[in-house]
Amino acid sequence: MRAREVIKKVIIFIYHLFLKLPVNNRIIFFESSVGRNYSSNPKYVYEEMVRRGLDQEYLCVWSLEDTSLEIPGNAKKVKRARLIYLYYLARAKIWVCDTRLPAFVVKRPETTYIQLWHGTPLKKLAVDLDVLTMSEGMKLTEYKHLFRKNTETWDYLISQSDYTTQKFKSCFDFKKEILEIGFPRNDILFQKNDEKSINDLKKKFGLPDDKKIILYAPTWRDDQFHENGIYKFVSPLDFDLLQNELGDTHIILVKLHYLVKDSLDWSKYKGFVYECDHLWDIQELYLISDMLVTDYSSVMFDYGLLRRPMIIYAYDFENYRDTLRGFYFNIFDEFPGPIVDDSPALVDSIKNYNFNDNQNKYKLFLDKFTSFDKGNASSKIVDLILQKSKH
C-alpha cells in the first residue's frame, strides 16, 4: 500500500474519532472555492455576521489553503484538509459552503449544511452532464454517483430565480429546501452601486479614473488542465490588437476562474491589462467595470444586475456545446448583448455596440435569471444560521 494511501486512511480514522465528540452549537464552518479564496456567497454571509457582532458570539471557522489571507472580524483560519480542518467540520453546528466538501466527510444529523452554490447554471452541471472531460479521470456514472452522494448532505440550497431553482433540482437531484432569496454576494451590487463607492474601489485597486474599464472574466475549459482540479488559461483573445485599438481609452481587468492556476506574464501590456488575482473580489470588480466580456460563465447573471453592457466572446461555442459541456438554453436567443467569435469583432462591439438598443431583451434576461436578487440575501442566511444554531 502506498504511503499516501496509508496517511489518508489514518486521517479518516482520526476524523471518525472527532465525530464522537459533541456538536458545538456555537461553531460555524465556512468555505469558498474549495478553500482557495475568501470570497463569494460565504464571504458576504460571514461579513453580515461581523456587521451584527455575531463573530464575537460564535466561533466562525474559515477553511483556507492560504491561512495568511486577511479576514475581517474574529474568524479562526484553518488549513484546508488538515486534521484541524476535520476537527471543526466534525464539531460545527452549521456548514456554510459554495462548493463540494471532500467525499469522505460525514455530515452528522445535528449539523445543518447551507449550500451557497457559486452560480446560476448556463452550462450543464453534475448529473445533467452527457459527457465528462474533466481532469478527475473517472467515468461519468461514477462522477454522477459521487455528486449525488454529496448533494444528499445539503439541507438548504440558494437560488437566484425560478429558472435556477428548476435547474438545481435537476442537476443536483436536490429534493430538500431551496431558499429563493438570491445570492448573498450580489447584495453589494444593490448597496454600493453609487459614484462614491465606485471611486473608492478604484482607488483601493490603484486603477486610473480617466479610462473606461472592461472586465474580462472567462470560465475554465474541462479538457484543458495541468492536473486534477488545476486548469489552464486558454483564450485566443488578441491582446495586442485590443491594446492597439483600445489602449488610449480603456483598460482591461483579467479575472480568471478560481480553478485556473497559471502564472501569466502580462508585463508587455502594463498600464492596459491588470491581472486580478484571488484577492480581488469579483463583486467589487463588477461595480467598477463599465462593461463585461465573458464566455459561458455565470458572471453574466450577476453582472446583469448592474444593467451595464455585456459581450460574450464565444470563440469555441460549437466545441463547448457539442463536446465539453452543453448548455441549458440557447445563449443567442437569451443573451442581451453581442456574441462574437474573434478579436476584431470583439473590438468592434466594444467600440460601437449601442447598449440602449437592447433594453427590452435585457429586462427579459433579468426577469428570467435574477428575479430573486433583492439585496438582502446575506441577512436572510444569517437569520437562518441563528435559528438553526439554537436547536
N, C-alpha and C positions, 0 to 999 in steps of 0.2 A: 504494500500500500504506500502510495506517495506521501511524503511528509506533509504536503499541503492538505491532502485529504484527512490525514490524522489530526492536524491542527483544527480543521473545520469541525470534525466530529467532537473534539474536546470543547470547542467554543459552544457548539449546540448543546452539549451535555451541561455545561455551566449555565447556559441560558435557561434550560429547563429547571435547574435548581433555583434560579431567580424567580421563576414562575410560581414557586411555592411560597414566596413572600407575599404579604398582603398588598392589594392595590391601594395606592395613596390618592385620596380624592383631591389633593392639592397639587398634584403633578400634571402639567400639560406638556405634551411632547409635540414639537414642531419639526417639520422637514419640508424643504422645497427643492425641486430639481435634483432628486436623489442625493441631496446634501451638497451639491456643487455651488449653490448660491444661497444667500439670504435675500429672498425675492418673492414676487408674485403673491398669490392669494394668502398663503400662510403669513407672509411678512405683514400684510395690511391688517389681518386679524390680530396678530400679536401687537402691532402698534396701536390698535384700538384698545387692547388690554392695558398697554402702557399709559395711554391717554387717560384711562379711567383709574389708574393707580393699582390695577389688579396684579401687575407684576410684583408688587410688594406682598400681596396676599397668597399668590400661587407661585410654585416653582415652575417657571417656564423654561423648558429644556430645548435647546436648538441642536439638531444634528447637522454637522458640517464636515466636509473634507478638510477645510482650512479653518481651524478654530481661532486664527488670528483676525478673522473678519470682525469688523466693528458692528455691534448690535446695540441699539439704544435700550435703556431700561435696565432691569435687573435679571437679564437672562443668564442661564448657565449653558455654556457651549461644550458639546461633547463631540469627540472624533467619531465620524460615522464608521459603523461596522466593527467597532472595538467593544470590549466587554462592558465598559461604562455605558455605551450606547444601548446595549441589550438590557442592561440593568434597568435603565429608565424606561425603555419600551415595556419591560415586564411589569413595572410598578405604576406606570402612568394611568390616570383615570381617563384622560382624553388624548387621542391622537389627532393631530391636525396636519395633513399632508396633501401634496398635489401631484405626487407620482406614486408608483407602487413601492411597497416595502419588500425586503427580501422574502423569498418564497417560504423559508423555514420559520418565519416569525409567527408566533401564535397569539391571536387576539383572545384575551380572556373575556368571559361573559360580562364581567363588571366594567370592562373598558368600552368607551364609546369612540368609534372611529369616524371622524368627519372628513370625508374625501373632498378636497377643493381642487378638482381636476384642472389642468393647466390650459384648457382652451376649448372653444366650440369647434366641433369637427367639420372640416371640409373634406379632407382626405379620409379614406376608410380607416377604421381603428379596430384593434382587438379581435373579437370573434366575428366581426363583419369582413375581415380580410379574406380575399380569394387566393392570394399568393403571399409567400413570406420570403423576402430578400434581405432581411436584416442580418446583423453580424452574430446573432445568438447561435447560429449553426444548428437549429433544431427544426423538426418537422412542424408543419402548420397545425396539425392536430394536437401535438404536444403543447405548442405555444398557446393555443386557444384553451386547452385544459388548464394550464398554469394561470392564465389570465382569469378564467372563471373562478378558480380557487381563491385568487387574490381579491377579486371584486366581491366575493361572498362575505369577506370580512368587513366590508364597508357598511356602516349603519346609516350614513347620510351622504348624499351627493348633491352638489350645487348645479344650477342650470342658469343659462343666460337668456333662454327663450323657450317657447313651446317646441320649436324645431330641435333645440338642444336636448330637451327632455326626451323626445321620441328617439333621437339618435343614441343617447346614452342608454336608454332602456334596451335598445337593440345591440349596440356594440359591446356593452359591458354585461349584457344579460342581467341587468340590475332590476331587482324586484322590491327593494326597500324604499325608504322615503327620499324623494328628490325635493330639495329646497329650491323653489323657483323664486330666487331673490337677486339674481345677477351675480357678478363676480366681485369679491371684495377689492381686488386690485384696481378695479375701474372706479371706485369711489373718488379717487383723487382727480379723475377727469371731470367730475362734476364740481369738486370743491376747489380746485386750483387752476381752472381754465380762465385766468384773468391776466391782464398785462403785467402787473407787478410780480405775481408768482412766476410767470414765464421768464421775465427778465432776470429774476433772482436765480432761476435754474441755469440760465445761460452763463451767468457769472460764476456759479458753482462749478460748472464744467469747463470754464475758460473758453467759451465759444464767442466768435465775433457777433456783434449785434447789427451789422450792416449788410448781411447777406442772408438769402433765403436758405433754409435748412431742409435737406432731403434725408429722410430716414430710410436706409436700405436694410430690410430685415427679412432675409430668406429663411426657409426651413432647411432641414437636412435631407439627404438622399440615402435611402435604406441600403443601397448597394455600394456606397462609397464610404469605406471605413478603414481605420487603421487596425482596430481590434474590437473585441466585444464592447459595445457601448460607447466607443470613441470614433466619431465620424469626421470626415474630411470636408473642408470648404471647397465646393465645386461651383463655379459660375463662369460662363464665358463673357461676362459683362466687360466691356472695353472701357476701363477706367481712364486710359489715355484720351480716348475720344470724349468722354464725359468732362474731363478736366479742360481740354481744349475748348469745348463748346460752352461749358457752364462755369468754369473756374472764376470768372470775373464777378459773377452774380450769386453763386451758390456754393455751399459746402455739403459734403455727404457724410452722414454718420453711418458706419457699418456696425450693425448689431447682429451677431451670429447666434444661432440656436445653442442652447446650453449643452447639447450633446456634441457639438462640433468643437474639436480641440486641435487647432492648427496654429502654429506660430507663423504669422504672415508679416512680410516686410512691406510696409506702406510708405517708407521714407521718401520715395520719389514723388509722392502725392502730398507731401507735407503742406499744411495750410488749406488743403482741399478735402482730403479724406481723413476722418477721425475714427479710429478704431475704438469701439466701445466694449470694454471687457465686462466681466461679470459684476463689477462694482457699479456699473452704470445701470440704474433702474430703468427698464424699458418704458414703464408708465410715465416717468419723467421725460424720457426722450420723445414720447408721443406729444406731450404738452409743448415742447419747444420746436417741434418739427412743423414745417409748412406743408409737407407732402410726404406720403408714404409710398415707397416702392417695395413690393414683396413678390412672392410667387404663390405658393399654396399653403401659406402659414395662416393660423387663426388670428394673427395680429390684425388682420383686416377687420375683424369683427369689433375688437376693442377700439382700434384707431377710428373706426367709423363713427363712434360716439361723439367725436370732436367735430364731425361734419366738415372735414377738410379733404382735399384731393387725394386720391389713391390710384396707383397704377400697378398692374400685375405684369411682371416680366416672366413670361411663360415660354422660355426657350426650349423646354423639354416636355411640353404638355402631353403629347401623344405617348411618349415613353412612360411618363409618370402615371397617366391614366390607364394604359393598357398593360404595363409590365410591373411597375413598382408598387402602386397602391390602389389606384382607382379613386373616384370621387363620389360623394353623396348627391351632388347636384351639378348642373352644367354652369360653370362659372361665367361662360359667355352670355348666358341668359340673365344671371342674377347680379353679377358684379357691377357696381355703379361707377365705372371708370374705364379707361383704355386698357386693353390687354395686348401686349406687344411681344414679339419673339426675337428681336435683335436689338443691338445697342443703338443704331441710328434711329430706329422707330421710337425707342425709349427717349432719346434726346428730343426728338420732335414733339412727343407728347408732353414732356416736361416744359418745353418752351411754349407750346401752342394750345394745349388742352384747355377748353373752356369749361371750367367746373360748373358754372351756373346752368349749363345746358342739361345737366343730369340730375337736377334736384328731385324730380318725381321718382326716378329709379332709386336714388339714394334713400328717400323716405321708405320706399317699399323694402329695401335691403335692411334698414334699421328695424322696421316693424317686424320683419320675419326673424331676424337673427339676434337682436339685442333688447327685446321688449321688456325684460325683467330688470335690466340695469337702471337703478334709480339713484345711486349714490349712497346707499345705506346698508349695503350687504355686510360689511365688516361688523357693524353694530349688531346685526341680527345673529351672526355667527357667535359673537361674544355672549349674547343673551342665551344662546343655546348651550354654550360651554358652562355658563353659570348654573343653568337649570340642571344639566346632566351631572355636574360635579357635586350636587347636593344629595344625590341618590346613592 
